[in-house]
């Protein structure tokens, strides 16, 4: 048996307690085998109307981090916890922090979202300015796990291919992209971007997403997916409030890389790539 990924598509509310209870129920019902990597979407813990509320809540989110650690121990899972707002010292902002927990509940990696969504989208909103309350990260994070070398990213990052080339240079084999894509950008770009990242890096891409009409007024695209190193969509949750599973076969990844050695052929390695 190959290790598996369990991707939770969510329609998060503004209540952390409600969203955490939903996650607990999904894990209870799933009866997961070992080892399993559980993937959550961006802003899964609460999906607020404004960044000011999230900033205030970030000050006590260490309590939720401990609750997640307990879940990992209870269910013997690795957990990629989408994003959780954690305070950024001396900036008055918070990091959109993507935490990776092991089965013992230890945080083995923290990636702070680098590319922030400051954009005008024709979706009836007044625009998005994530940088107003969010502090951009700067470090590329790749970490060893039972599922291969995992590279961490978040949502808007997926539009910046150099980030993923750097991950490959650091040995990435599985790439995570927890997201809360708008319906407009999702319909146009979601799958093409994710498949492009898988094809060019020859990595598995696992993208847990928010879906549907939310309590905060936002509408998100859904379509949580697992994509192979060849770029094939293995599983797609589409617009259902559901979960998907896939096996991660690193021997297939090595076969793809051996038959089409694009990383060896790359003649445009930048300083960032190295």
C-alpha positions in Angstrom: 0.0 0.0 0.0 1.2 3.4 -0.9 0.7 6.3 1.5 -2.5 8.2 0.9 -3.8 11.8 0.9 -7.2 12.7 2.3 -8.3 16.2 1.0 -11.1 17.9 2.9 -13.2 20.4 0.9 -14.9 22.8 3.2 -17.5 25.6 3.3 -16.0 27.4 6.4 -18.1 29.7 8.5 -17.0 32.5 10.8 -17.1 30.1 13.8 -13.9 28.4 14.6 -15.8 25.9 16.9 -18.2 25.0 14.1 -15.4 24.5 11.6 -13.3 22.5 14.0 -16.2 20.2 14.8 -16.8 19.6 11.1 -13.2 18.5 10.7 -13.4 16.2 13.7 -16.5 14.6 12.2 -14.9 14.1 8.8 -11.9 12.4 10.4 -14.1 10.2 12.6 -16.2 9.1 9.7 -13.3 8.4 7.3 -11.5 5.6 9.3 -8.2 6.5 7.7 -5.4 4.0 7.2 -1.7 4.7 8.1 0.0 6.8 6.9 -2.4 9.4 5.7 -1.8 13.1 4.9 -4.9 15.1 5.7 -5.1 18.4 3.7 -7.3 21.4 4.7 -8.1 24.5 2.7 -7.0 28.0 3.2 -8.8 30.0 6.0 -10.5 26.7 7.1 -10.6 27.6 10.8 -12.7 30.7 10.2 -13.6 32.6 7.1 -14.2 36.2 8.3 -15.7 39.3 6.7 -12.6 41.4 7.4 -8.9 41.1 8.2 -9.3 43.2 11.4 -11.3 40.4 13.0 -8.8 37.8 11.9 -6.0 39.8 13.2 -7.6 40.0 16.7 -8.3 36.3 16.7 -4.7 35.4 15.6 -3.6 36.4 19.1 -5.2 33.3 20.6 -4.8 30.8 17.8 -2.0 29.0 19.5 -4.9 27.3 21.4 -6.3 25.9 18.1 -2.8 24.8 17.1 -2.7 22.6 20.3 -6.2 21.3 19.5 -4.9 20.3 16.0 -1.9 18.6 17.6 -4.3 16.5 19.7 -6.3 15.5 16.6 -3.1 14.3 14.9 -2.3 12.1 17.9 -5.9 10.9 18.2 -6.2 9.8 14.6 -2.5 9.0 13.9 -2.4 11.4 10.9 -0.1 13.9 9.3 -2.1 17.2 8.9 -1.5 20.0 6.5 -3.6 22.6 8.2 -4.5 24.9 5.3 -3.8 28.4 6.8 -4.2 29.7 10.3 -3.6 33.3 11.2 -0.6 33.7 13.5 0.8 37.0 14.8 3.7 38.5 13.0 6.0 40.1 15.6 6.6 43.9 15.3 4.5 44.4 12.2 1.0 44.7 13.6 -0.2 42.1 11.1 -0.6 38.3 11.0 1.0 35.5 8.9 -1.3 33.3 6.8 0.6 30.3 8.2 0.4 26.9 6.7 1.4 24.4 9.4 2.4 20.7 8.8 1.9 18.4 11.8 3.2 14.8 12.2 1.4 11.9 13.9 2.8 13.0 17.2 1.2 16.4 16.9 4.5 18.1 16.4 4.7 21.1 14.0 7.4 19.9 11.5 7.1 22.9 9.2 5.5 26.4 9.0 5.1 28.2 5.7 4.0 31.8 5.7 2.1 32.7 2.5 4.5 34.7 0.3 2.3 36.1 -2.5 -0.7 38.2 -1.1 -3.9 38.6 -3.0 -4.3 42.3 -3.8 -6.5 42.3 -6.8 -9.7 43.5 -8.5 -11.9 40.7 -9.4 -15.3 41.1 -11.2 -17.2 39.1 -8.7 -19.3 41.8 -7.1 -16.8 42.5 -4.4 -15.1 45.8 -3.8 -11.7 44.1 -4.4 -9.3 42.2 -2.3 -6.3 43.7 -0.3 -4.8 40.8 1.6 -1.7 42.8 2.4 -3.6 45.3 4.6 -3.6 42.9 7.5 -1.4 40.0 6.3 2.4 40.0 6.5 4.0 38.3 3.5 6.4 35.5 4.2 9.8 35.1 2.6 11.0 31.5 3.1 10.5 28.6 0.7 9.6 25.5 2.7 10.2 21.9 1.7 10.2 19.1 4.4 10.7 15.3 4.6 7.7 13.2 5.4 6.4 9.6 4.9 4.7 10.9 1.7 7.9 12.2 0.1 9.4 15.6 0.2 6.6 18.1 0.7 6.6 21.7 -0.6 4.2 24.1 1.0 2.4 27.0 -0.8 -1.0 28.8 -0.5 -3.6 29.8 -3.1 -2.3 32.9 -5.0 1.2 31.5 -4.9 0.1 29.1 -7.6 0.4 31.9 -10.2 4.2 32.2 -9.6 6.0 29.3 -11.2 9.5 30.3 -9.9 8.4 29.4 -6.3 7.7 25.9 -7.4 10.9 25.6 -9.4 12.7 26.5 -6.2 10.8 23.8 -4.4 12.0 21.2 -6.9 15.5 22.4 -6.5 15.0 21.7 -2.8 13.8 18.2 -3.6 10.0 18.5 -3.6 8.0 15.6 -4.7 4.5 16.6 -3.4 3.2 20.1 -3.5 0.3 21.5 -1.4 -1.9 24.4 -2.5 -4.6 25.0 0.1 -6.9 27.7 -1.4 -10.0 29.8 -1.3 -10.2 30.8 -4.9 -13.0 33.1 -6.1 -15.5 31.6 -8.5 -14.5 34.0 -11.3 -10.8 33.3 -11.1 -11.4 29.6 -10.4 -13.5 29.0 -13.5 -10.9 30.7 -15.6 -7.6 29.5 -14.1 -7.8 27.0 -11.2 -7.2 23.7 -13.0 -4.9 25.0 -15.7 -2.6 26.6 -13.1 -2.5 23.5 -10.9 -1.9 21.2 -13.8 0.9 23.4 -15.1 2.6 23.4 -11.7 2.4 19.5 -11.6 3.6 19.1 -15.2 6.5 21.5 -14.9 7.7 20.2 -11.5 6.8 16.6 -12.1 5.3 16.5 -8.6 2.0 15.4 -7.1 -0.1 18.5 -6.5 -2.7 18.3 -3.7 -5.1 21.3 -3.5 -7.7 21.5 -0.8 -10.3 24.3 -1.5 -13.1 26.2 0.0 -16.4 25.8 -1.9 -19.8 27.5 -2.2 -21.5 30.5 -0.7 -20.1 31.5 2.7 -21.5 33.1 5.7 -19.1 36.1 5.2 -20.6 36.8 1.7 -17.8 35.3 -0.3 -18.3 32.7 -2.9 -15.5 30.2 -3.6 -14.9 27.8 -6.5 -14.2 24.5 -4.8 -12.8 21.8 -7.1 -10.3 20.3 -4.6 -8.0 18.1 -6.6 -5.2 15.6 -6.6 -3.0 15.8 -9.7 -0.3 13.3 -10.7 3.3 14.2 -11.7 2.2 13.7 -15.3 -0.5 16.3 -14.9 -3.5 14.0 -14.8 -6.4 14.9 -12.5 -6.7 11.9 -10.2 -9.6 13.1 -8.1 -11.8 16.2 -8.2 -14.4 17.2 -5.6 -16.0 19.7 -8.0 -18.6 21.8 -6.1 -19.7 19.1 -3.6 -19.1 19.5 0.2 -17.1 16.3 0.2 -13.6 14.8 0.6 -11.3 13.0 -1.8 -8.6 10.4 -1.4 -5.7 9.4 -3.6 -2.5 7.3 -3.2 0.9 8.8 -3.6 3.1 6.5 -5.7 6.6 7.9 -5.7 7.8 5.2 -8.1 5.5 6.6 -10.7 7.0 10.1 -10.0 10.5 8.7 -10.5 9.4 7.1 -13.8 8.0 10.4 -15.1 11.2 12.2 -14.2 13.4 9.5 -15.7 11.5 9.4 -19.0 11.3 13.2 -19.4 14.2 14.7 -17.4 13.2 18.3 -17.8 15.0 19.4 -14.6 18.3 18.2 -16.0 17.6 19.9 -19.4 16.6 23.3 -17.9 19.1 25.9 -19.3 17.5 28.9 -17.6 18.1 28.2 -13.9 18.0 31.6 -12.1 19.7 32.5 -8.9 16.3 32.0 -7.2 16.0 28.5 -8.7 19.4 27.6 -7.3 
